[in-house]
Amino acid sequence: MARRDPGLPGQGEGVSVDLQVVLPDESPEMEPESLVELGVTAERLGFHTAWLPDHLLPPTEYGETYGGVYEPLTTLAYLGARTSVIGLGTSVLVLPMRSPFVVAKQVATLDRLTGERVNLGVGVGWDEVEYASVGADFAGRGRRTDEGIALVRRLFRGDGPPGGVFRPLPRREVPITVGGVSDRALVRAARLADEWQGFGLTAAGFARCVARLRELTDRPVRVGTRIEWPADGTDPAEVVARVEELAEAGADAVAVHFGGYRTFGRRMTEFAEAWHPLRP
């Protein structure tokens, strides 16, 4: 019998999947300490990875559509100093809005500082207005993402452009996750990523994406997805059932966003208890 992620304490038999959490970084009213404490709680509960979203200059207020009030890599550095084992990732960093040289430097530093716990999740972004606001080209974002991933990997290997020295070199191959559910995102993940992360997929939709990804490559790309616990009174057992369905559909990991920050900790704990009662 397969088992659930051993990271969550007290678990019994069930499906095998890494349980992850997407932290609630979409409210300017949230104090940074609240966000970090939620990450600390996630580690205590045994979640495998804590992800943070990214938006640089959204056209409307941060909220349900736009997350990333606190810059993710900076925030993960602080969270890394307050935790010891939980993975730290971006879901997802909009790479073509940034210099890949700076991103590589930040991530290599962060991975060294946190004891090699970082997963660089990247995507192309979707909001043309935000691209215009930061002076970035929207039409060429896919090409620049591909080029950026390739350059980051070269820098991590110490194989950067002539005339420059890149340090610190990561002590391992920092995993790079590509997010997105379009066919182009799946092609990008198949060619360039260690992991692929979908968003808002049913088990059937997830299985279709995975089947397409497997058609595109025989490399061992890990697969996962993000889901939301809707703020509509849904029982935690229903969320557990969704995770199990996704695991049965082939998910190596499922990341859950537990709603607004004011109730996030309680709902995250309720989910962990529904997944399996915690040890005293």
C-alpha positions as a printed Julia matrix, in Angstrom:
280×3 Matrix{Float64}:
   0.0    0.0     0.0
   1.33   3.43   -0.9
   1.52   6.01    1.83
   1.02   9.71    2.22
   3.9   12.16    2.54
   5.84  11.13    5.64
   6.5   14.79    6.34
   3.1   15.22    7.96
   3.25  13.6    11.39
   1.05  10.73   12.39
  -0.02   9.72    8.9
  -1.2    6.26    8.09
  -1.81   4.52    4.83
  -3.05   6.32    1.74
  -1.76   7.9    -1.42
   1.82   9.08   -1.83
   2.16  12.82   -2.46
   4.21  15.75   -1.2
   1.85  18.14    0.57
   2.82  21.76    0.04
   1.43  25.18    0.94
   1.05  28.44   -0.98
   1.42  31.22    1.57
  -1.14  34.09    1.56
   0.88  37.01    0.23
  -1.97  38.98   -1.29
  -2.95  41.41    1.48
  -1.05  44.67    2.13
  -2.68  44.75    5.58
  -0.89  41.57    6.66
   2.13  42.19    8.84
   5.27  40.4     7.59
   5.59  38.54   10.88
   2.16  36.98   10.28
   3.32  35.62    6.94
   6.51  34.19    8.45
   4.64  32.63   11.36
   2.38  30.84    8.88
   5.49  29.44    7.2
   6.84  28.32   10.57
   3.49  26.66   11.33
   3.55  24.91    7.95
   6.95  23.44    8.8
   5.72  22.32   12.22
   2.73  20.61   10.61
   5.08  18.81    8.23
   4.34  20.45    4.88
   7.02  19.7     2.31
   7.42  23.14    0.67
   6.17  26.7     1.19
   5.61  28.68   -2.02
   5.25  32.43   -2.5
   3.61  34.17   -5.5
   4.97  37.13   -7.46
   3.65  40.33   -8.97
   5.84  43.41   -9.37
   3.41  46.16  -10.34
  -0.13  44.87  -10.86
  -2.65  47.25  -12.47
  -5.11  46.94   -9.56
  -4.8   46.32   -5.85
  -3.32  43.12   -4.52
  -6.01  40.62   -3.57
  -7.7   37.54   -5.01
  -6.2   38.11   -8.47
  -2.77  39.45   -7.6
  -0.47  38.03   -4.94
   3.09  38.92   -4.06
   2.84  41.92   -1.76
   6.13  40.95   -0.16
   8.83  40.23   -2.74
   9.19  36.44   -2.75
  12.94  35.84   -2.77
  13.55  38.43   -0.06
  10.74  36.99    2.05
  11.94  33.43    1.58
  15.37  34.49    2.86
  13.76  35.7     6.09
  11.55  32.61    6.32
  14.6   30.42    5.73
  16.27  31.94    8.79
  13.23  31.04   10.91
  12.85  27.45    9.67
  15.15  24.49    9.16
  13.7   21.82    6.86
  10.73  23.09    4.85
  11.38  23.7     1.16
  11.19  27.3    -0.08
   9.88  28.11   -3.55
   8.42  30.74   -5.86
   5.1   29.98   -7.48
   5.86  31.52   -9.77
   8.5   34.19  -10.31
   7.78  36.12  -13.52
  11.24  35.63  -14.95
  11.04  37.77  -18.13
  10.32  40.87  -16.04
  13.71  40.48  -14.36
  17.38  40.2   -15.18
  18.27  36.49  -15.16
  21.72  37.46  -13.86
  20.17  39.04  -10.77
  17.74  36.14  -10.29
  20.57  33.61  -10.53
  22.63  35.55   -7.97
  19.69  35.85   -5.59
  18.7   32.2    -5.85
  22.25  30.84   -5.55
  22.76  32.99   -2.46
  19.4   32.01   -0.99
  20.04  28.32   -1.57
  23.4   28.55    0.21
  21.97  30.57    3.12
  19.04  28.23    3.7
  20.89  24.93    3.53
  19.93  24.04   -0.04
  16.15  24.23    0.28
  15.2   26.45   -2.69
  13.04  25.61   -5.69
  13.01  28.31   -8.37
   9.54  28.3    -9.87
   9.22  30.48  -12.96
   6.54  31.48  -15.42
   5.9   33.9   -18.26
   3.21  35.97  -16.57
  -0.13  36.82  -18.12
  -0.94  40.5   -17.52
   0.01  42.74  -20.45
  -0.75  45.88  -18.43
   1.73  44.86  -15.73
   4.39  44.25  -18.38
   3.81  47.72  -19.79
   4.01  49.24  -16.32
   7.5   47.83  -15.73
   8.68  48.53  -19.29
   8.98  44.88  -20.3
   8.06  43.4   -23.68
   4.94  41.24  -23.41
   5.05  39.63  -26.85
   8.53  38.19  -26.4
   8.08  36.92  -22.86
   8.08  33.23  -23.8
  11.37  33.43  -25.67
  12.98  35.46  -22.88
  11.78  32.93  -20.31
  13.4   30.08  -22.22
  16.61  32.06  -22.62
  16.52  33.1   -18.97
  16.18  29.53  -17.69
  19.06  28.4   -19.88
  21.25  31.29  -18.68
  20.44  30.68  -15.01
  21.46  27.05  -15.38
  24.71  28.05  -17.09
  25.52  30.49  -14.31
  24.78  27.85  -11.68
  27.33  25.62  -13.4
  29.93  28.38  -13.43
  29.61  28.62  -17.21
  28.56  32.24  -17.55
  29.51  34.7   -20.28
  33.22  35.47  -20.72
  34.62  38.28  -18.63
  32.56  37.67  -15.51
  32.77  35.45  -12.43
  29.57  34.1   -10.9
  29.63  33.18   -7.2
  28.44  31.54   -5.05
  27.98  28.43   -7.13
  25.19  26.22   -5.82
  26.41  23.03   -4.16
  23.71  21.07   -5.98
  21.47  21.4    -8.99
  18.85  23.87   -7.8
  15.52  22.55   -9.09
  13.7   24.77  -11.55
   9.93  24.47  -11.8
   7.93  25.77  -14.75
   4.36  26.79  -13.98
   1.41  27.03  -16.35
  -1.21  24.91  -18.06
  -0.91  26.06  -21.67
   0.66  23.77  -24.24
   3.57  26.18  -24.52
   4.16  25.93  -20.77
   4.14  22.13  -21.03
   6.64  22.27  -23.9
   8.85  24.58  -21.82
   8.64  22.26  -18.81
   9.44  19.24  -20.97
  12.52  20.92  -22.44
  13.92  22.93  -19.56
  12.41  22.12  -16.16
  13.0   19.69  -13.35
   9.39  20.05  -12.24
   6.08  21.25  -13.67
   3.33  22.9   -11.63
  -0.22  23.35  -12.82
  -2.9   25.56  -11.32
  -6.58  25.07  -10.55
  -6.86  21.74  -12.34
  -9.33  18.95  -11.74
  -7.9   15.46  -11.49
  -8.97  14.78  -15.07
  -7.46  18.03  -16.34
  -4.26  17.33  -14.46
  -4.03  13.85  -15.95
  -4.42  15.29  -19.46
  -1.61  17.78  -18.87
   0.66  15.07  -17.47
  -0.07  12.81  -20.44
   0.89  15.65  -22.79
   4.07  16.34  -20.81
   5.07  12.68  -21.01
   4.53  12.77  -24.76
   6.98  15.63  -25.01
   9.88  14.17  -23.03
  11.19  11.02  -21.45
  13.12  13.03  -18.85
  11.93  12.39  -15.26
  10.1   15.7   -14.76
   8.21  15.8   -11.45
   4.6   16.94  -11.71
   2.38  18.85   -9.31
  -0.35  21.44   -9.1
  -1.78  24.19   -6.92
  -5.33  24.17   -5.59
  -7.41  26.59   -3.53
  -9.52  25.84   -0.47
 -12.51  28.01   -1.37
 -13.84  30.36    1.3
 -17.33  28.88    1.05
 -17.53  26.57    4.03
 -16.05  23.59    2.2
 -15.3   20.8     4.65
 -11.57  20.02    5.02
 -12.34  16.4     4.2
 -13.42  17.54    0.73
 -10.07  19.25    0.22
  -8.3   16.08    1.37
 -10.36  14.14   -1.18
  -9.28  16.56   -3.95
  -5.63  16.04   -3.02
  -6.07  12.27   -3.05
  -7.76  12.42   -6.47
  -4.86  14.45   -7.84
  -2.37  12.01   -6.35
  -4.22   9.12   -7.96
  -4.01  11.07  -11.25
  -0.23  11.09  -10.95
   0.63  14.17   -8.88
   3.97  14.0    -7.1
   3.04  17.15   -5.16
  -0.05  19.22   -4.4
   0.22  22.76   -3.03
  -2.81  24.16   -1.19
  -3.7   27.81   -0.65
  -5.86  28.02    2.47
  -7.56  31.37    1.84
  -7.14  34.75    3.52
  -4.36  35.26    6.02
  -6.68  35.84    8.97
  -8.03  32.28    8.84
  -5.15  30.66    6.95
  -3.42  29.11    9.96
  -6.61  27.6    11.34
  -7.64  26.13    7.99
  -4.14  24.79    7.33
  -4.22  23.03   10.7
  -7.73  21.68   10.04
  -6.52  20.26    6.75
  -3.52  18.6     8.39
  -5.79  17.08   11.05
  -8.22  15.85    8.38
  -5.35  14.35    6.39
  -4.53  12.36    9.5
  -4.9   13.18   13.19
  -1.74  14.72   14.55
   0.19  13.03   17.29
  -0.31  14.6    20.73
